[in-house]
Amino acid sequence: MNHAATPSPLTDAGYSAADIAERWSALQREEPKLRIRDAADRLGVTEVQLLATRCGNGVTRLAADWGELIQNLEPLGEAMALTRNAVAVNERVGRYRNVEIFRAHTHMGQVLDDGIDLRLFLGKWKSGFAVVEQTPRGERVSLQFFDARGNAVHKAFFREEGLRPAFDALVARYVAVHQLPVEAVEPPDPPVAEIPDEDIDVAGFRAGWRALQDTHDFMALTRRFKVSRTQALRLADPEFARRVDVGAYRAALEAAAASGERIMVFVGNPGCIQIHGGRIENVKILGDWLNVLDEGFNLHVFEPGLAQAWVVRKPTVRGIVTGVEFFDAAGESVSILHAKRDDSGTPPKFWEDICHGLQ
C-alpha cells in the first residue's frame, strides 16, 4: 500500500470532478481490486474527493449534527466499525449502543458497546456520506466520515440482512440539499517544532509524571510543560518510559495471543479512537502487514510505517498502568497496547511480564 503524504487540495491539483471520476474509472479497469484510499494516493487527491465524484451514483452527501446521527445508528443493527490512520487499521464488529455526546466539551463523545468502543472528537468531522456499493458478496451499505483534510476519520459498514429500509430512512433524514460531486479540502497543518529540550523544566515535568492520579491526566501534563508526546517519553524518568524496537508490536501481540489473556488495542486519528478489548488469537504476517484476523476483530499494521515504540508506565490511584505506544516517522500516534484490567484494577502480571520482555 502506498502511504504517501496527504495530497494537495483539489484546486491545487488542477482536476475537475469529471477529470477525477474519469481517471478513477480507468484505474479501476486496470486494477479492479484497488481500494479507494490507495486509488486516491495514486491519483494525487484525497479519499473524500474521490468518493464525492460519485454523489448521485450510490453515494449520498449528508448534512447532520454528527453526534446526533451516531446516536441514531443502533436500529441499523450489527456493524463493522473501522477507524484507521496511515499505518494501522482497527475493524471491530458490534452495535452503536450506549452513545454519549458531551456537548460541553467541544463535541466529544463515546460509544460503549461490548464490540464497538469509540472515543469521538466530533469537532474534527467535516463531511459524511452514505455509500451503497456492489461487491462480490452482494450489496454493501456504509456511512463514511472525513475531516477537513479529506482523511477518513471513521466508517460504519452495516451487516444485517433486511436493514435497507432503515438505512434509507436514516439517509433521507440527513440528506444534504446539495449533492455536489466536488469536495474542497484543506492542506495539512505544517509540522509543529518542539521546544528545545534545554528549555523544558525536566525536573518539574518528571515530578508531575510521578504525581499522576489517572492516565487521562497525562495529556494535561504534556500541555502544561509544552512537550510533544514523543518528547515527553524521551524526557521521562527511565523508570516510566523505555524505548524498545518497533518489532515490539509483533512480539506483544504474539505473546498476548499465546497467553490467552485479554488486552486492549487502541488505533486512532484526530477525529476518532477505536478500542478493541478482549483476547486475540490469529496473528498473521502477510508481506509488510502485521494482522490479527479474529472473528469480530481485525487489525492491520503496516510494519514499515512504525518508527518508534515505547514501554510507558503511568502512576494512578489504582496502581501503575503499563502500555506500549507506537509512533510513525512524524511522531504521530499509531497505536497503543494495554492489558484489559478486571474490576479490581490490579495490574495483570501477564502483561507486566510481556512488557518487561520487550527489547
Disulfide bonds with the S-S distance in Angstrom:
none
